[in-house]
Amino acid sequence: MKPLWMAAAACAVLASACSKADSETAITPSNAAMAAKQAAQTALAQTYPRVQIDTNAGQFWFEPRRCTVGRDADSGVLSYSIEGAGQSPDGQPVYVTLEDEDNDPSMGPEMRINVGTDKPLKTPEVVWIANDEAAHSLNVPAAKAAIDGKHVTIHGLVFTRSGSDRLTATSAVEVACAKRT
């Protein structure tokens, strides 16, 4: 029994000595998984140019994580869907979504600025909304979208919160859905 125990101890010492010498260059499954995750996050980060929303309250900005412009496979209607995280003029996180309302080009765009979160599918306390219904409630013309290739430009955005508070874009919002190189 004694020789078996000594042989096991000797193997353990040899294995630990080898692993210490090679630990800096060894690739373990957890190191490989971490490297792959970091590479994927780096590839996704800042894939599309930053979008600025200049308003009468200051500049909001976001970096799209999803930015698609194209024809619907079933209807052939040209549509867009854009979303991403960014920041408000006072430094709070925001999550912005922009899409054509109901995939109907006769309707204006719908843009939401969710203040207080930088994650999708979270509805914070403050949500600024610009769409046909909001424009109607504020008695202002609805915003208009212009699509040129992979670029979407929105003119005349007026946001509302609670149906009465108003936030006005002071210039057109331009989104380039062509990936950075």
C-alpha positions in Angstrom: 0.0 0.0 0.0 2.9 2.3 0.8 4.5 2.2 -2.7 1.1 3.0 -4.4 0.7 6.0 -2.1 4.2 7.2 -2.9 3.7 6.8 -6.6 0.5 8.8 -6.5 2.2 11.6 -4.6 5.2 11.7 -7.0 2.8 11.9 -10.0 0.9 14.8 -8.3 4.2 16.7 -7.7 5.4 16.2 -11.3 2.0 17.2 -12.7 1.8 20.4 -10.6 5.4 21.3 -11.6 4.5 21.0 -15.2 1.3 22.9 -14.9 3.1 25.8 -13.1 5.6 26.1 -15.8 3.0 26.0 -18.6 0.3 27.9 -16.8 0.9 31.2 -18.7 0.7 29.5 -22.1 -1.8 26.8 -21.4 -5.3 27.2 -22.8 -7.9 25.9 -20.5 -11.6 25.5 -21.5 -12.5 28.4 -19.2 -9.8 30.7 -20.6 -10.9 29.8 -24.1 -14.5 30.5 -23.3 -13.6 33.9 -21.7 -11.5 34.8 -24.7 -14.3 33.9 -27.1 -16.9 35.9 -25.1 -14.6 39.0 -25.1 -13.9 38.7 -28.8 -17.7 38.5 -29.5 -18.4 41.5 -27.3 -15.6 43.4 -29.0 -17.0 42.5 -32.4 -20.5 43.7 -31.5 -19.3 46.8 -29.7 -19.5 50.0 -31.8 -20.4 48.1 -35.0 -22.5 51.0 -36.2 -21.7 54.7 -35.9 -23.0 56.6 -32.8 -26.3 58.4 -33.3 -26.9 61.8 -31.8 -30.3 63.2 -30.9 -30.0 67.0 -30.4 -33.0 68.2 -28.4 -34.0 71.4 -26.6 -32.9 69.6 -23.3 -29.5 68.7 -24.6 -27.9 65.9 -26.6 -28.9 62.2 -26.2 -26.8 59.6 -28.0 -26.8 55.9 -28.6 -24.8 53.3 -30.4 -27.0 50.9 -32.3 -26.5 47.2 -31.5 -29.2 46.3 -34.1 -29.6 48.4 -37.2 -31.6 46.9 -40.1 -33.0 48.5 -43.2 -34.6 46.5 -45.9 -37.6 45.1 -47.7 -40.0 42.8 -45.8 -39.8 39.3 -47.3 -43.5 38.9 -47.4 -44.9 42.3 -48.2 -41.9 43.9 -50.0 -42.4 47.1 -47.9 -39.2 49.0 -47.1 -38.8 49.1 -43.3 -36.2 49.7 -40.6 -35.6 48.6 -37.0 -32.8 50.2 -34.9 -32.0 50.0 -31.2 -29.1 50.5 -28.8 -27.8 51.9 -25.6 -26.5 55.3 -24.9 -26.7 58.3 -22.6 -28.9 61.3 -21.8 -27.7 64.9 -21.6 -27.4 64.5 -17.8 -25.4 61.3 -18.0 -28.2 58.8 -17.3 -28.2 55.5 -19.3 -30.8 55.3 -22.1 -32.0 52.6 -24.4 -33.4 53.9 -27.7 -35.6 52.1 -30.2 -36.6 53.4 -33.7 -38.8 51.7 -36.1 -41.4 52.3 -38.7 -44.7 52.0 -37.0 -46.5 48.8 -37.9 -44.2 48.3 -41.0 -46.5 50.8 -42.7 -44.6 53.5 -44.7 -47.7 55.8 -44.6 -47.3 56.0 -40.8 -44.5 58.0 -39.2 -41.6 56.5 -37.3 -41.9 55.5 -33.7 -38.9 56.4 -31.6 -38.6 55.8 -27.8 -36.0 57.0 -25.5 -36.1 54.9 -22.3 -34.2 57.0 -19.7 -32.7 55.1 -16.7 -31.8 51.8 -18.4 -29.4 50.7 -21.1 -31.0 47.3 -21.6 -33.8 46.3 -24.0 -37.2 45.2 -22.8 -37.0 47.3 -19.6 -39.5 50.0 -19.2 -38.2 52.7 -16.8 -40.2 55.5 -15.2 -39.2 58.0 -17.9 -40.0 57.2 -21.5 -40.0 59.8 -24.2 -42.1 58.7 -27.2 -42.3 60.2 -30.7 -44.9 58.8 -33.1 -48.0 59.8 -34.9 -50.2 59.5 -31.8 -47.8 61.7 -29.8 -47.7 64.3 -32.5 -51.5 64.3 -32.7 -51.8 64.8 -28.9 -49.3 67.7 -29.1 -50.9 69.2 -32.2 -47.7 69.1 -34.2 -47.0 67.5 -37.5 -45.8 63.9 -37.4 -42.2 63.1 -38.0 -41.1 61.9 -41.4 -38.5 59.3 -42.2 -36.3 59.3 -45.3 -34.5 56.1 -46.3 -31.5 56.2 -48.7 -29.9 52.8 -49.0 -28.8 51.8 -45.4 -29.3 55.4 -44.1 -32.4 56.5 -42.2 -33.0 60.2 -41.5 -35.9 61.3 -39.3 -37.1 65.0 -39.5 -39.4 66.7 -37.1 -39.2 64.5 -34.0 -41.3 65.8 -31.1 -41.4 63.5 -28.1 -43.9 63.4 -25.3 -44.0 61.9 -21.9 -47.3 61.4 -20.1 -49.1 63.0 -23.1 -48.2 66.6 -22.2 -44.5 67.0 -21.5 -42.6 67.9 -24.6 -39.1 67.2 -25.9 -38.2 68.6 -29.3 -35.4 67.4 -31.6 -33.6 70.5 -32.8 -32.2 68.8 -35.9 -32.7 65.7 -38.0 -31.7 62.4 -36.5 -29.4 60.4 -38.9 -28.7 56.7 -38.6 -26.2 54.9 -40.8 -26.9 51.2 -40.8 -23.8 50.4 -42.8 -21.3 48.6 -40.6 -18.0 50.2 -39.7 -15.0 48.8 -41.3 
